[in-house]
Amino acid sequence: MATKNENKEKLNFALGRENYKLLAIGFAIIVIGFLLMLGGKSDDPNVFSEKIFSFRRITLAPIVVLAGFAFEIWAIMKKPKQKEE
């Protein structure tokens, strides 16, 4: 039968709780960036729509996605705070 100390040792994760929260925030930023890219289609498939070339889809959305990926890298690399015992 495992003791409490052995159970605590088994629950050690590679990253801290704060890192996982930051990873979730970074994932949300990436999803927001992809949502910004949506839309711009033409109602008639035979007519070209200039809506696909909007600032939001061409410039803002890729910047948001790249910022999300950079945030993810930072969230992984961030050193978790050590608890004082």
N, C-alpha and C positions, 0 to 999 in steps of 0.2 A: 504494500500500500504506500502511495506517495505521500510525503509530508507536505506541509504548507510551503516550506522553502523550495522544495523541488517543483511545486506547481508554479511558483513565482518565476523560477528560472525558465520554465517552458514558455511562459507568456511574453518573453522578451521579443520585440519586433525589431526589424532593421532600422526603422525610423520612429521618432516620437509621435505622440498624439497630435502635437501642434503641426508637425510636418504633414500628417495625413489631412488635417483640416486645410492647410495651405494648398495641398494637391487638389482637393475638391474645389477650392476657389479658382485655381488655375484652370481646371477642367471647365468650370462654368464660364470663365472668360473666353476660352476657345469656342465653346458652344455659342456664346453671344456673337463672336466674330463670324461664325458660319451662318448664323441666323441673319446677320446684316447683309450677307451675300445673296440671300434669297430674293426672288422676284425679278421683275424686269422683262417678263416674257410678253410677247405680242398676243393680242386676242385672235388675230387672223394669222395662220402659219405662212401665208403668202406675202405678208407685209412685215418689213424689218422694223424693229422697235429700237429707238435710240435710248430707251430707259436702261438698257443693260450697261451703258457707259456712265452711269451716275457716279458722283464722288464717293458716295457711300459704298458702292459695290467694288469700285476699282481701287480706291485708296484707303478708306477708313477700315473696311472689313479685314483686308490682309494685315494691316498694322495691328489691329486688335488681336488677330489670331497669333501673329508673331510675338506680341507682348504676352499672350497667354502661355505660349511655349517657353519663353524666357522666364516667366514667373514659375512655371513647373520645374525648370532646371534649378532655379533658386530655392524652391521649396524642398527639393531633394537634397541639395547641398547644404542647406541650413543645419547648423549643429543644434541638436535638441538641448534644451536647458537641463542641467543636472540638478537633481533634488539634493538638498543638504540633509544629511542624516546626523 
